[in-house]
Amino acid sequence: MAAPSGTASCEDFAEFQEFLRVMRTIDDRIVHELNTTIPTASFVGKIDAGQTCKELYQSLMDAHTSRERIIKNCIAQTSSVVKTLREEREKAQDNVALLKQLRKEQTKLKLMQSELNVEEVVNDRSWKVRPKLEKEVGRRYPIFLAVLYRKPCRCI
């Protein structure tokens, strides 16, 4: 399950957030992907679970790295715009439109910076699935990559 390719638009924050939401799909589906990766007893010899888990792990690592890079890139771009607007504002202090644009970009910058915190929470949640799953099933997994996390269904 690979992250979507392409580039995020840093100009429109709503579009930026939607791009990140799509990229976070791998983290949202962590348990599902893990459950489909680890073979049941009847398929143990037919599927190389170790290789499949390694691929899943690499996909998750790639997604985390890619998202962090995109967020930091947009922060840098927006910071540059804010810096330029501040310099222009110093030259034309009575320009109300320029002040509004500066405030808008400063708000967008703060929201983008908060996405780094969101990213940390998402990544942390993904890595915490393993101990919970191992405890629940009473089995240790040498290689683990969670792909979807939700409370397990207890069916009779």
C-alpha positions as CSV (number, residue, x, y, z in Angstrom):
1,M,0.0,0.0,0.0
2,A,2.0,3.0,-1.3
3,A,1.4,6.6,-0.5
4,P,-0.1,8.7,-3.3
5,S,2.4,10.2,-5.6
6,G,2.4,13.8,-6.6
7,T,3.1,17.1,-4.8
8,A,1.1,18.9,-2.3
9,S,-0.2,22.4,-2.9
10,C,1.1,24.7,-0.2
11,E,-1.0,27.7,-1.3
12,D,-4.4,26.2,-0.3
13,F,-4.4,24.8,3.2
14,A,-7.6,22.8,2.7
15,E,-6.0,21.1,-0.3
16,F,-2.8,20.5,1.6
17,Q,-4.8,18.9,4.5
18,E,-6.7,16.7,2.0
19,F,-3.4,15.5,0.4
20,L,-2.1,14.6,3.9
21,R,-5.3,12.8,4.7
22,V,-5.0,10.6,1.7
23,M,-1.3,10.0,2.4
24,R,-2.2,8.9,6.0
25,T,-4.5,6.1,4.7
26,I,-1.7,3.6,5.3
27,D,-1.7,4.5,9.0
28,D,-5.5,4.4,9.2
29,R,-5.6,0.9,7.7
30,I,-2.7,-0.5,9.8
31,V,-4.5,-3.4,11.6
32,H,-6.3,-4.5,8.4
33,E,-3.0,-4.7,6.4
34,L,-1.3,-6.5,9.3
35,N,-4.1,-9.0,9.5
36,T,-3.9,-9.7,5.8
37,T,-0.1,-9.9,5.9
38,I,0.3,-12.5,8.6
39,P,-0.8,-15.9,7.3
40,T,-3.2,-18.1,9.1
41,A,-2.0,-21.6,10.1
42,S,-3.2,-23.1,6.9
43,F,-1.2,-20.6,4.8
44,V,2.0,-20.5,6.8
45,G,4.1,-22.4,4.3
46,K,2.6,-20.8,1.2
47,I,3.3,-17.1,2.1
48,D,6.6,-15.6,3.1
49,A,5.3,-13.5,6.0
50,G,8.7,-12.1,6.8
51,Q,9.1,-10.7,3.3
52,T,5.6,-9.4,3.3
53,C,6.0,-7.7,6.7
54,K,9.3,-6.1,5.5
55,E,7.6,-4.7,2.5
56,L,4.8,-3.4,4.7
57,Y,7.3,-1.9,7.1
58,Q,9.1,-0.2,4.3
59,S,5.9,1.2,2.9
60,L,5.0,2.7,6.3
61,M,8.5,4.2,6.7
62,D,8.4,5.7,3.2
63,A,5.0,7.2,3.9
64,H,6.1,8.7,7.2
65,T,9.3,10.2,5.6
66,S,7.4,11.5,2.6
67,R,4.7,13.2,4.7
68,E,7.3,14.8,7.0
69,R,9.2,16.1,4.0
70,I,6.1,17.5,2.3
71,I,5.0,19.2,5.6
72,K,8.4,20.8,6.2
73,N,8.6,21.9,2.5
74,C,5.3,23.7,2.8
75,I,6.3,25.3,6.1
76,A,9.5,26.6,4.4
77,Q,7.5,28.0,1.4
78,T,4.9,29.6,3.6
79,S,7.6,31.0,6.0
80,S,9.3,32.6,2.9
81,V,6.0,34.2,1.9
82,V,5.4,35.5,5.4
83,K,8.9,37.0,5.5
84,T,8.4,38.7,2.2
85,L,5.0,40.1,3.3
86,R,6.5,41.4,6.5
87,E,9.2,43.2,4.5
88,E,6.6,44.7,2.3
89,R,4.4,45.6,5.3
90,E,7.3,47.6,6.8
91,K,7.5,49.7,3.6
92,A,3.8,50.3,3.4
93,Q,2.4,50.2,6.9
94,D,-0.9,51.7,6.0
95,N,-1.7,49.1,3.4
96,V,-4.7,47.2,4.9
97,A,-4.9,44.6,2.1
98,L,-1.2,43.7,2.7
99,L,-1.9,43.4,6.4
100,K,-4.8,41.0,5.8
101,Q,-2.7,38.9,3.4
102,L,0.1,38.8,6.0
103,R,-2.3,37.6,8.8
104,K,-3.8,35.0,6.4
105,E,-0.3,33.6,5.6
106,Q,0.7,33.7,9.3
107,T,-2.4,31.7,10.2
108,K,-1.7,29.2,7.4
109,L,1.9,28.8,8.6
110,K,0.7,28.1,12.2
111,L,-1.7,25.5,10.9
112,M,1.0,23.8,8.8
113,Q,3.3,23.8,11.8
114,S,0.6,22.1,13.8
115,E,0.5,19.3,11.1
116,L,3.9,18.3,12.3
117,N,2.4,17.5,15.7
118,V,-0.5,15.7,14.0
119,E,2.0,13.7,12.0
120,E,3.9,12.7,15.2
121,V,0.6,11.4,16.8
122,V,-0.3,9.5,13.7
123,N,3.1,7.9,13.5
124,D,3.2,7.1,17.2
125,R,-0.2,5.5,17.0
126,S,0.9,3.3,14.1
127,W,3.9,2.0,16.0
128,K,1.9,1.3,19.2
129,V,-0.4,-1.2,17.5
130,R,2.2,-4.0,17.6
131,P,2.4,-4.6,21.4
132,K,-1.4,-4.4,21.7
133,L,-1.9,-7.0,19.0
134,E,0.8,-9.3,20.4
135,K,-0.8,-9.2,23.8
136,E,-4.3,-9.8,22.4
137,V,-3.3,-12.8,20.3
138,G,-0.7,-14.1,22.7
139,R,2.0,-14.3,20.1
140,R,5.2,-12.3,19.3
141,Y,5.9,-11.1,15.8
142,P,9.6,-10.6,14.9
143,I,8.7,-8.2,12.2
144,F,5.6,-6.0,12.5
145,L,4.0,-3.3,10.5
146,A,0.5,-2.1,11.4
147,V,-1.7,-0.8,8.6
148,L,-5.1,-0.2,10.1
149,Y,-6.1,0.2,13.7
150,R,-9.5,-0.1,15.2
151,K,-11.0,-1.8,18.1
152,P,-11.3,-5.6,17.3
153,C,-14.8,-7.0,16.8
154,R,-15.7,-9.8,19.2
155,C,-17.9,-12.1,17.2
156,I,-19.6,-15.3,18.5
